[in-house]
């Protein structure tokens, strides 16, 4: 299993080999995340979740991978550490959405 840093290095190498870095501005990468997320959503349009998963799982994997790749590229471009920003957000989420009281 590869870690986040290894995945980011693979993606960065792919981008750099093709000389795409000048086009990967934060704005363009954020737009690309949204576009790819919309393509993922399109798979589920007009069908049940079960039907989409049962008939389009490979397509779902591909579109989800595109979203994640662009997210990694945005994090790399902004020199952000993905595990750290996720942990920070989860900490904020725990405060914003506390566990319900059990009444004990």
N, C-alpha and C positions, 0 to 999 in steps of 0.2 A: 504494500500500500504506500502510495506517495503522500508526502505532507504538503501543506499549502505552499511552502517555499519552493519545493521541487516543481510543483505544478506551475507556479508563477514563472520559474526559470524556463520551463518548456515553452510556455506561451510567449514569453519575452523573446526567446531565441527564434521562434517561428515568425514573430512580427519583425524582428530585426533582420532576419535573412531575406525578407521580402521588402525591406525598407519602407514599412508602413508607419513607422513611428511618427513622422511629421503630421500624419492625418489623425492620429489618436490623441486628440485634445480631450480634456475632461468633458467638454460639451458634446463632442461627437461620440464619445464612449457612453455617456449617459443616454444620449438619444438611441444609440444602438441597443443598450439594455432594454429600453422601452419597446423598441421595434421587435426585438427577439421575444420579449415577454408577450407581446400581442400575437406573435406567431404561435407561441405555446397556447395561448388562450383560444386561438382559432380552432385548434384540435378539438376542444370541448364544446364548441358552438353547436347548438341544436341537437346534441346527443347527451345521454346521461354520462356521468363520470365513469361508471362501469363499462359502458359501451366504448367510450374513448380509450380507456386503459386496455380493454380486451382487444381492440382492433388497431390501435395506434401507438402501442407502447414504444416501439423503436423510434417513431417520429417524436414522441414526447421526450425520450432520452436525448435526441439530437437537439431539439429546441431548448431544453433545459440546459444542456451543455453549452449552447451558444450564449444563453443568459449568464451562466457562470463564468465563461471565458471572458466576456466583456466586463463583468464585475471584477475579475482578477486583473484585467488590463487597466481598469480605472484605478483600482487600488495601487497597482504598480506605478502608474503614471503620477499619482499623488503621493507616492512613497508612504502608503498606509499599510500597517500590519493587519492582515485580515483577522487572525485569531484575537488580537487585542481589541479591534473595533467591534467585533461580535461580542466579546466578553463584556465590554463597556456598555453596549446596548442591552444585553441581557440583564445587567445589573440595574439599569434604568427601568427596564420592563418589569422587573420584580418589585420595584418601588411603585410604579404606576399601576400594576395589576397584582396586588398582594393576594396571598392565599385566603380563601374564605375562612372565617372563624368557625371552629368546630363546636363551640359551645361548651367545651370542657373546662 
